[in-house]
Amino acid sequence: MVAYRAETAMANLMVKECGTFEQARALLRDVFLSEADLIPDNKNKILTVRLHNLSSRAHDKILDQLITVLNEAEVNFPGTNMLLHYTRIGSS
Protein backbone atom coordinates (compact mmCIF):
# COMPACT_ATOMS: atom_id res chain seq x y z
CA MET A 1 0.00 0.00 0.00
CA VAL A 2 2.88 2.37 0.76
CA ALA A 3 4.40 1.77 -2.69
CA TYR A 4 1.04 2.42 -4.37
CA ARG A 5 0.64 5.72 -2.52
CA ALA A 6 4.19 6.77 -3.38
CA GLU A 7 3.57 5.96 -7.05
CA THR A 8 0.31 7.93 -6.96
CA ALA A 9 2.03 10.93 -5.39
CA MET A 10 4.78 10.88 -8.02
CA ALA A 11 2.23 10.48 -10.84
CA ASN A 12 0.38 13.54 -9.52
CA LEU A 13 3.63 15.52 -9.83
CA MET A 14 4.03 14.40 -13.46
CA VAL A 15 0.46 14.48 -14.76
CA LYS A 16 0.69 18.00 -16.23
CA GLU A 17 3.71 17.10 -18.35
CA CYS A 18 2.40 13.64 -19.32
CA GLY A 19 -1.11 14.66 -20.32
CA THR A 20 -3.10 12.17 -18.26
CA PHE A 21 -2.77 10.44 -14.93
CA GLU A 22 -2.65 7.05 -16.67
CA GLN A 23 0.22 8.19 -18.92
CA ALA A 24 2.11 9.47 -15.86
CA ARG A 25 1.67 6.10 -14.13
CA ALA A 26 2.82 4.28 -17.29
CA LEU A 27 5.95 6.43 -17.43
CA LEU A 28 6.65 5.70 -13.76
CA ARG A 29 6.29 1.96 -14.42
CA ASP A 30 8.92 2.33 -17.15
CA VAL A 31 11.21 4.11 -14.68
CA PHE A 32 10.67 1.41 -12.04
CA LEU A 33 11.50 -1.34 -14.54
CA SER A 34 14.57 0.39 -15.99
CA GLU A 35 18.07 -0.18 -14.74
CA ALA A 36 19.76 2.06 -12.22
CA ASP A 37 23.24 2.26 -10.74
CA LEU A 38 23.55 2.55 -6.96
CA ILE A 39 26.68 4.45 -5.97
CA PRO A 40 27.32 4.68 -2.21
CA ASP A 41 29.53 7.46 -0.87
CA ASN A 42 30.08 6.44 2.75
CA LYS A 43 32.34 9.39 3.51
CA ASN A 44 29.71 11.99 2.56
CA LYS A 45 26.75 9.77 3.52
CA ILE A 46 25.14 9.94 0.08
CA LEU A 47 23.60 7.13 -1.93
CA THR A 48 23.42 8.17 -5.57
CA VAL A 49 20.75 6.49 -7.68
CA ARG A 50 21.81 6.97 -11.29
CA LEU A 51 18.88 6.25 -13.60
CA HIS A 52 19.32 5.16 -17.18
CA ASN A 53 17.74 6.99 -20.09
CA LEU A 54 14.18 6.19 -21.04
CA SER A 55 12.75 5.53 -24.51
CA SER A 56 12.58 9.17 -25.63
CA ARG A 57 14.00 12.61 -24.91
CA ALA A 58 10.54 13.81 -23.91
CA HIS A 59 10.33 11.11 -21.24
CA ASP A 60 13.85 11.91 -20.06
CA LYS A 61 12.86 15.57 -19.68
CA ILE A 62 9.87 14.62 -17.51
CA LEU A 63 12.08 12.27 -15.50
CA ASP A 64 14.57 15.10 -14.92
CA GLN A 65 11.77 17.21 -13.42
CA LEU A 66 10.79 14.36 -11.10
CA ILE A 67 14.45 13.91 -10.10
CA THR A 68 14.60 17.58 -9.11
CA VAL A 69 11.57 17.17 -6.83
CA LEU A 70 12.91 13.96 -5.29
CA ASN A 71 16.30 15.55 -4.57
CA GLU A 72 14.66 18.61 -3.02
CA ALA A 73 12.83 16.31 -0.59
CA GLU A 74 16.21 15.28 0.93
CA VAL A 75 15.13 11.76 1.92
CA ASN A 76 17.44 9.25 3.58
CA PHE A 77 17.59 5.68 2.35
CA PRO A 78 15.44 3.69 4.81
CA GLY A 79 17.36 2.27 7.75
CA THR A 80 20.47 4.36 7.06
CA ASN A 81 21.78 7.89 7.46
CA MET A 82 22.58 8.08 3.72
CA LEU A 83 20.89 10.84 1.74
CA LEU A 84 19.30 9.66 -1.51
CA HIS A 85 20.50 11.66 -4.50
CA TYR A 86 19.03 10.95 -7.94
CA THR A 87 20.68 11.63 -11.28
CA ARG A 88 20.16 10.47 -14.85
CA ILE A 89 22.94 9.28 -17.12
CA GLY A 90 23.64 12.00 -19.64
CA SER A 91 21.84 14.77 -17.79
CA SER A 92 23.70 17.99 -17.21
C-alpha positions in Angstrom: 0.0 0.0 0.0 2.9 2.4 0.8 4.4 1.8 -2.7 1.0 2.4 -4.4 0.6 5.7 -2.5 4.2 6.8 -3.4 3.6 6.0 -7.0 0.3 7.9 -7.0 2.0 10.9 -5.4 4.8 10.9 -8.0 2.2 10.5 -10.8 0.4 13.5 -9.5 3.6 15.5 -9.8 4.0 14.4 -13.5 0.5 14.5 -14.8 0.7 18.0 -16.2 3.7 17.1 -18.3 2.4 13.6 -19.3 -1.1 14.7 -20.3 -3.1 12.2 -18.3 -2.8 10.4 -14.9 -2.7 7.0 -16.7 0.2 8.2 -18.9 2.1 9.5 -15.9 1.7 6.1 -14.1 2.8 4.3 -17.3 5.9 6.4 -17.4 6.6 5.7 -13.8 6.3 2.0 -14.4 8.9 2.3 -17.2 11.2 4.1 -14.7 10.7 1.4 -12.0 11.5 -1.3 -14.5 14.6 0.4 -16.0 18.1 -0.2 -14.7 19.8 2.1 -12.2 23.2 2.3 -10.7 23.6 2.6 -7.0 26.7 4.4 -6.0 27.3 4.7 -2.2 29.5 7.5 -0.9 30.1 6.4 2.8 32.3 9.4 3.5 29.7 12.0 2.6 26.8 9.8 3.5 25.1 9.9 0.1 23.6 7.1 -1.9 23.4 8.2 -5.6 20.7 6.5 -7.7 21.8 7.0 -11.3 18.9 6.2 -13.6 19.3 5.2 -17.2 17.7 7.0 -20.1 14.2 6.2 -21.0 12.8 5.5 -24.5 12.6 9.2 -25.6 14.0 12.6 -24.9 10.5 13.8 -23.9 10.3 11.1 -21.2 13.9 11.9 -20.1 12.9 15.6 -19.7 9.9 14.6 -17.5 12.1 12.3 -15.5 14.6 15.1 -14.9 11.8 17.2 -13.4 10.8 14.4 -11.1 14.4 13.9 -10.1 14.6 17.6 -9.1 11.6 17.2 -6.8 12.9 14.0 -5.3 16.3 15.5 -4.6 14.7 18.6 -3.0 12.8 16.3 -0.6 16.2 15.3 0.9 15.1 11.8 1.9 17.4 9.3 3.6 17.6 5.7 2.4 15.4 3.7 4.8 17.4 2.3 7.8 20.5 4.4 7.1 21.8 7.9 7.5 22.6 8.1 3.7 20.9 10.8 1.7 19.3 9.7 -1.5 20.5 11.7 -4.5 19.0 11.0 -7.9 20.7 11.6 -11.3 20.2 10.5 -14.9 22.9 9.3 -17.1 23.6 12.0 -19.6 21.8 14.8 -17.8 23.7 18.0 -17.2 
